[in-house]
Amino acid sequence: MTERYMLSVTLSEKAYEEYRLVAAWKKIPVSTLIRQILEREHESQGFGELVKRAKADGQATTSEGSHQ
């Protein structure tokens, strides 16, 4: 079974109302809409590039730390 993780997110009133409006229009729960948006962003090329940069920076930091 795939593991899932829960997060708590605080939104502005405007953001929440807009997510609620779209979720109602799509006839899905707000939490499902937000999960879909987050997963779509996670799969984007831009986020993939951020992950690559973070991994490269993490490796450089780890390498620097191991020489001390």
PyMOL commands that set and color helices and strands:
alter all, ss='L'
color gray80, all
select helices_A, chain A and resi 13-26+30-42+45-66
alter helices_A, ss='H'
color red, helices_A
deselect
rebuild
show_as cartoon
